[in-house]
Amino acid sequence: MTSLTTFKAWIASPQYAMPGDESDPEKLTFCNMDMTTLGWLEVGVAEIKIISTFDHNQLILSMANTLEDQISKERAESHARVARLEQRIKDLLLLTSEVPHGQ
């Protein structure tokens, strides 16, 4: 599958730009958002031909793998939060068993 689209061409760090960078695709970043607030310099518009190199099934598998990675990360973070809460409970219970009754 092939598609043709246009993007704004930006120099992301104009303070380090050299003459000719404004026409060198390897020195440019392509994005249609307004990046001037980040200090980027818009130098033109690029017409980009995108040639897809993978099939739909590869895309779906990649998306599923990314979601599985996110699930694993969420589980790990959740487990760590639960462990901290359980430790707090244990610490509180230790405090109550150390305090003599009647004082």
Wavefront OBJ file of the C-alpha trace (Angstrom):
o trace
v 0.000 0.000 0.000
v 1.258 3.472 -0.892
v 0.005 6.864 0.229
v 1.067 10.410 -0.490
v 0.696 13.110 2.146
v 2.100 16.499 3.095
v 3.725 17.569 6.336
v 5.249 20.778 7.592
v 9.042 20.557 7.586
v 10.818 21.811 10.699
v 14.315 22.353 11.996
v 13.980 21.230 15.597
v 17.088 23.034 16.881
v 17.579 26.105 14.713
v 20.328 27.393 17.003
v 22.509 24.507 15.750
v 21.402 24.593 12.103
v 23.861 24.982 9.283
v 23.212 26.439 5.824
v 21.549 23.758 3.728
v 19.866 22.013 6.669
v 16.542 23.498 5.565
v 16.552 21.223 2.498
v 18.252 18.130 3.942
v 15.562 15.552 4.862
v 17.910 13.944 7.397
v 18.157 17.242 9.308
v 14.404 17.923 9.314
v 11.470 16.757 11.366
v 8.072 16.387 9.727
v 4.971 17.221 11.725
v 1.752 19.121 11.044
v 1.417 20.436 14.597
v 2.567 23.979 15.394
v 5.993 23.435 16.920
v 7.002 27.110 17.112
v 6.200 27.156 20.838
v 9.031 24.653 21.291
v 11.442 26.854 19.401
v 11.318 24.887 16.168
v 11.648 26.700 12.847
v 9.213 25.862 10.055
v 11.133 25.751 6.772
v 8.545 24.468 4.319
v 6.175 21.710 3.378
v 7.229 18.206 2.423
v 5.308 15.842 0.228
v 6.025 12.377 1.544
v 5.287 9.103 -0.173
v 4.736 6.344 2.368
v 5.264 2.810 1.129
v 3.935 0.269 3.579
v 6.414 -2.561 4.185
v 4.272 -4.793 6.369
v 0.880 -6.372 6.159
v -2.231 -5.800 8.233
v -1.625 -8.918 10.332
v 1.820 -7.646 11.364
v 0.248 -4.370 12.464
v -2.382 -6.157 14.561
v 0.248 -8.424 16.152
v 2.451 -5.450 16.937
v -0.460 -3.588 18.513
v -1.401 -6.668 20.570
v 2.213 -7.104 21.728
v 2.387 -3.462 22.758
v -0.813 -3.850 24.765
v 0.528 -7.028 26.408
v 3.662 -5.099 27.407
v 1.480 -2.361 28.906
v -0.551 -4.959 30.805
v 2.647 -6.489 32.221
v 3.895 -3.074 33.291
v 0.554 -2.222 34.922
v 0.549 -5.555 36.778
v 4.071 -4.983 38.059
v 3.281 -1.447 39.204
v 0.039 -2.605 40.805
v 1.832 -5.447 42.578
v 4.398 -2.988 43.955
v 1.626 -0.669 45.227
v -0.196 -3.574 46.874
v 3.030 -4.770 48.503
v 3.638 -1.287 49.956
v 0.088 -1.168 51.330
v 0.447 -4.643 52.843
v 3.711 -3.590 54.463
v 2.002 -0.555 55.964
v -0.665 -2.831 57.443
v 2.033 -5.102 58.935
v 3.832 -2.071 60.371
v 0.592 -0.829 61.954
v -0.170 -4.230 63.448
v 3.357 -4.370 64.907
v 2.772 -0.999 66.525
v -0.440 -2.160 68.190
v 1.217 -5.310 69.567
v 4.144 -3.277 70.977
v 1.930 -0.812 72.895
v 1.196 -2.178 76.387
v -2.526 -2.364 77.148
v -3.858 -0.050 79.837
v -1.550 2.886 79.238
l 1 2 3 4 5 6 7 8 9 10 11 12 13 14 15 16 17 18 19 20 21 22 23 24 25 26 27 28 29 30 31 32 33 34 35 36 37 38 39 40 41 42 43 44 45 46 47 48 49 50 51 52 53 54 55 56 57 58 59 60 61 62 63 64 65 66 67 68 69 70 71 72 73 74 75 76 77 78 79 80 81 82 83 84 85 86 87 88 89 90 91 92 93 94 95 96 97 98 99 100 101 102 103
